[in-house]
Amino acid sequence: MLNQNLSDKIIELRRLSAEYYQKVAWNQLLALDNYRENNFLAAERFAQLSFEDQMNAMEYAELADAEFDLHLELEFE
């Protein structure tokens, strides 16, 4: 049962990472659209949001990797 809980946690962390990466892409598109329209303040804000979302995505991916490593260690014991 512990292994299933760890697997579920890993899946959830990967899902959260993927959601943030989707936000990254969306905010990048919005930044580019605003830049093209010479709306530089909005473009900068969307670029900043994209960066923040990318940091969150990477953090969740790293957490998932750490949980997976823990999962492997428990499997070997």
TANORJO-V842337 format. One line per field, one symbol per residue. ss: DSSP state (H for helix, E for strand, - for the rest). A space follows every 10 residues. Layout:
ss->???
This chain:
ss->-HHHHHHHHH HHHHHHHHHH HHHHHHHHHH HHHHHH---H HHHHHHHHHH HHHHHHHHHH HHHHHHHHHH HHHHHH-
